[in-house]
Amino acid sequence: MASTTPIDSPPAPPVARKRAGSSSGRVGDKVFLGLSRGSGILLLVIMASIAVFLTYRASLAISENDGNFFTTFDWNPAGDPPVFGIAVLLFGTVVSSIIAMAIAVPVAVGIALFISHYAPRKLAAPLAYVVDLLAAVPSIVYGIWGALVLVPYLEGLNLWLDQFFGWTYIFEKTEVGVARSLFTVGILLAIMILPIVTSVSREVFLQVPKMNEEAALALGATRWEVIRLSVLPFGRSGVISASMLGLGRALGETMAVATVLSPSFIISGHLLNPGGGTFAQNIAAKFDEANEFGRDALIASGLVLFVLTLLVNGAARMIIARRKEYSGANA
C-alpha cells in the first residue's frame, strides 16, 4: 500500500487585515483626491484674484488717460493731462522674444540631441550638469555680463551686419551708439533661456522608447534617420512645451533687459539702433519714481503682459493637443 504524504493546507487569508488595508487605502485616495482638487481650485482662485486686481487698477488709469492706450508712443502718466501707451513696449517685448526663440530653440534642440544620443556617457553627464547649472544663474548676473561683455563685443557684429545685410532694412544701422538695442537684448535672452529649453528637451528625448530606435536601426536607418523618424516625432510636443517655458521667461525678463537696453519710446524696424523697451523693463525702471496714478498705469501695462502670456500658453496647449496623437507619445 503506497504511503501518502499529508499535504499541509494553506493558511487562511488575513481577511481582517485586507479589509483594514483596503479601507485605509480608500481613505487615502479620498484625501489625495481632495488635496489635488483643492490645489487646483486654489490655483484658479489665485489667478482670478490677480486678474481682478490688475483689471481694477488698470481701469482706473486707462479711464484718465488722455492718449490711446494701445497706439500712443509716449509714457508720461504724471503729466497734465496724463498720456501713456503700450505700443512701444508691446513691440519691444514681442520682437526681443522672437529673436531669442529663433536663436535659442534650434541650438537647444541640437545640444539636447547631442547629450542624449551622440555624446559618450562620460561626456554626456558633465555636459548635462553644466546645462542644469546655467539654468540656475540669477538674471542680474546675466545682465551684468551682458552690459560689460556682450554689448562691447557686439559692436563688431553690428558693423558687419550693417555692411553685408544692411539692404534688408532690419540690419541697417542708421544711428551711432553702443549696441544697447533690441537685437542685443534678444541675444542675451537667447543665452538665458537656452539652458531651460535644453534641459527639458533632453529629458524628453531620453524618454523615446528604445524599441523604436532599435527597430529603425535594424531596418538599416542611419543615426540621423533614427533621430528624424523616431526621436523628433516622439519629442515634438515636449520640445514645444520647453520652448513655451523659455518664451515665458523671455517675455517677463526684467533685470537683465533693464541692465542692457537703452530705453526709448520709438518704434523702429532697424533692430541694430539703440533704443526700444519691454513691459518688464519699463515697470522696473519707472516703478520707484511713479506716483499712485503712475503705478496704476504700470499695472495696466502689466495686465497686457499677463494676457499676452496666457495667450501664448493657450496657443502652445492647442498645438500640443493637435500634435500629440501623431507624436507617438501615446503608443
C-alpha positions, 0 to 999 in steps of 0.5 A: 500500500503506497504511503501518502504524504499529508499535504499541509493546507494553506493558511487562511487569508488575513481577511481582517487585515485586507479589509483594514488595508483596503479601507485605509487605502480608500481613505487615502485616495479620498484625501489625495483626491481632495488635496489635488482638487483643492490645489487646483481650485486654489490655483484658479482662485489665485489667478482670478484674484490677480486678474481682478486686481490688475483689471481694477487698477488698470481701469482706473488709469486707462479711464484718465488717460488722455492718449490711446492706450494701445497706439500712443508712443509716449509714457508720461502718466504724471503729466497734465493731462496724463498720456501713456501707451503700450505700443512701444513696449508691446513691440519691444517685448514681442520682437526681443522674444522672437529673436531669442526663440529663433536663436535659442530653440534650434541650438537647444534642440541640437545640444539636447540631441547631442547629450542624449544620443551622440555624446559618450556617457562620460561626456554626456553627464558633465555636459548635462550638469553644466546645462542644469547649472546655467539654468540656475544663474540669477538674471542680474548676473546675466545682465551684468555680463551682458552690459560689460561683455556682450554689448562691447563685443557686439559692436563688431557684429553690428558693423558687419551686419550693417555692411553685408545685410544692411539692404534688408532694412532690419540690419541697417544701422542708421544711428551711432551708439553702443549696441544697447538695442533690441537685437542685443537684448534678444541675444542675451535672452537667447543665452538665458533661456537656452539652458531651460529649453535644453534641459527639458528637451533632453529629458524628453528625448531620453524618454523615446522608447528604445524599441523604436530606435532599435527597430529603425536601426535594424531596418538599416536607418542611419543615426540621423534617420533614427533621430528624424523618424523616431526621436523628433516625432516622439519629442515634438510636443515636449520640445514645444512645451520647453520652448513655451517655458523659455518664451515665458521667461523671455517675455517677463525678463526684467533685470537683465533687459533693464541692465542692457537696453537703452530705453526709448519710446520709438518704434523702429524696424532697424533692430541694430539702433539703440533704443526700444523697451519691454513691459518688464523693463519699463515697470522696473525702471519707472516703478520707484519714481511713479506716483499712485496714478503712475503705478496704476498705469504700470499695472495696466501695462502689466495686465497686457503682459499677463494676457499676452502670456496666457495667450501664448500658453493657450496657443502652445496647449492647442498645438500640443493637443493637435500634435500629440496623437501623431507624436507617438507619445501615446503608443 
